[in-house]
């Protein structure tokens, strides 16, 4: 698997190279049909390094919008919700874009979250598309179900402890979905990052407008599912 450099990190890309669209469509549809959850274990994991602030994040530069963004950050919140959201850094402040307008419904105050990274394809698929039960999909996709906490996998590369805040700012952005560029005004919530924990500066990533992004765009169309904003 190839890798690129991002703020001192080795970021591995091209998950879906030499893979056929049809095999993923069949696999996803058959996994969704399974109704019984597998048993899973919860294990503890200690990281070698703990840093505070944003200087140690694996950030890529988005030339379309002239901002840095975090690649492949899965967001697991204190309510058990798993998502995959665009996280940006502007003027040394962190922001997160959440497309779901009902995300804060029934939730009080700021939302504590853990943002994590993994090379497991099932997390990329579950987080990229709308699914009624993402946890059940992950549990039934394969037998590799060993978790650090909740649904966070043991093989996670880093964990960021943060809070999604209620404060919002609107940015004019050009977003690439596959081969199409869309101009839009997007509402971002402030994200307060407390610390990042990791063993070494190696992780997985999806580049905005890259090969993996295009594959997910085509996969979403083939499945007829709503694509998340990467």
JOZIKA-V11244 format. One record per residue. RES is the residue in one small letter. SS is DSSP state (hx for helix, st for strand, lp for the rest). PSI is psi in whole degrees, -180 to 180 (NA if undefined). Layout:
BEGIN
((RES & SS & PSI) (RES & SS & PSI))
END
This chain:
BEGIN
((x & lp & 136) (x & lp & 157) (x & st & 157) (x & st & 165) (x & st & 139) (x & st & 105) (x & lp & 42) (x & lp & 0) (x & st & 147) (x & st & 114) (x & st & 116) (x & st & 135) (x & lp & -176) (x & lp & 57) (x & lp & -36) (x & lp & 18) (x & lp & 140) (x & lp & 28) (x & lp & 151) (x & lp & 139) (x & hx & -42) (x & hx & -37) (x & hx & -34) (x & hx & -38) (x & hx & -46) (x & hx & -43) (x & hx & -45) (x & hx & -45) (x & hx & -38) (x & hx & -33) (x & hx & -41) (x & hx & -26) (x & lp & -16) (x & lp & 132) (x & lp & -17) (x & lp & 129) (x & lp & 139) (x & lp & 154) (x & lp & 149) (x & lp & 156) (x & st & 153) (x & st & 123) (x & lp & 156) (x & lp & 153) (x & lp & 133) (x & lp & 136) (x & lp & 152) (x & lp & -34) (x & st & 139) (x & st & 121) (x & st & 157) (x & lp & 148) (x & lp & -169) (x & lp & -4) (x & lp & -24) (x & lp & 8) (x & lp & 146) (x & lp & 90) (x & st & 139) (x & st & 155) (x & st & 128) (x & st & 104) (x & lp & -24) (x & lp & -41) (x & lp & -1) (x & lp & 46) (x & st & 160) (x & st & 143) (x & st & 152) (x & st & 128) (x & lp & 131) (x & lp & 62) (x & lp & 110) (x & st & 134) (x & st & 119) (x & st & 114) (x & st & 176) (x & lp & -7) (x & lp & 4) (x & lp & 15) (x & lp & 132) (x & st & 129) (x & st & 174) (x & st & 101) (x & lp & 157) (x & st & 123) (x & st & 125) (x & st & 159) (x & st & 118) (x & st & 124) (x & lp & 45) (x & lp & 23) (x & st & 144) (x & st & 142) (x & st & 152) (x & st & 134) (x & st & 122) (x & lp & 115) (x & lp & -31) (x & lp & 111) (x & lp & -17) (x & lp & 13) (x & lp & -39) (x & lp & -3) (x & lp & 126) (x & lp & 7) (x & lp & 143) (x & lp & 137) (x & lp & -159) (x & lp & 153) (x & st & 112) (x & st & 134) (x & st & 157) (x & st & 123) (x & st & 124) (x & st & 170) (x & lp & 138) (x & lp & 156) (x & lp & 3) (x & lp & 121) (x & hx & -33) (x & hx & -31) (x & hx & -40) (x & hx & -44) (x & hx & -49) (x & hx & -38) (x & hx & -23) (x & hx & -24) (x & st & 158) (x & lp & 126) (x & lp & 142) (x & lp & -35) (x & lp & 90) (x & hx & -35) (x & hx & -45) (x & hx & -38) (x & hx & -47) (x & hx & -43) (x & hx & -32) (x & hx & -5) (x & hx & -41) (x & lp & -174) (x & lp & 6) (x & lp & 74) (x & lp & 75) (x & st & 121) (x & st & 147) (x & st & -46) (x & st & 128) (x & lp & -116) (x & lp & 7) (x & st & 124) (x & st & 153) (x & lp & -32) (x & lp & 19) (x & lp & 142) (x & lp & -34) (x & st & 159) (x & st & 128) (x & st & 122) (x & st & 125) (x & st & 178) (x & st & 134) (x & st & 122) (x & st & 164) (x & st & -23) (x & st & 136) (x & st & 152) (x & st & 147) (x & st & 130) (x & st & 141) (x & st & 121) (x & st & 157) (x & st & 113) (x & st & 133) (x & st & 120) (x & st & 98) (x & lp & -121) (x & lp & -3) (x & st & 138) (x & st & 127) (x & st & 132) (x & st & 128) (x & st & 154) (x & st & 120) (x & st & 136) (x & st & 119) (x & st & 138) (x & st & 146) (x & st & 143) (x & st & 123) (x & st & 111) (x & st & 128) (x & st & -47) (x & st & 160) (x & st & 133) (x & st & 134) (x & st & 164) (x & lp & -49) (x & lp & 161) (x & lp & 66) (x & st & 133) (x & st & -178) (x & st & 158) (x & lp & 156) (x & lp & 121) (x & lp & 137) (x & lp & 120) (x & lp & 8) (x & lp & -172) (x & hx & -43) (x & hx & -40) (x & hx & -43) (x & hx & -40) (x & hx & -44) (x & hx & -36) (x & hx & -47) (x & hx & -37) (x & hx & -41) (x & hx & -41) (x & hx & -41) (x & hx & -35) (x & hx & -20) (x & lp & 25) (x & lp & 160) (x & lp & 126) (x & st & 136) (x & lp & 161) (x & lp & 115) (x & lp & NA))
END
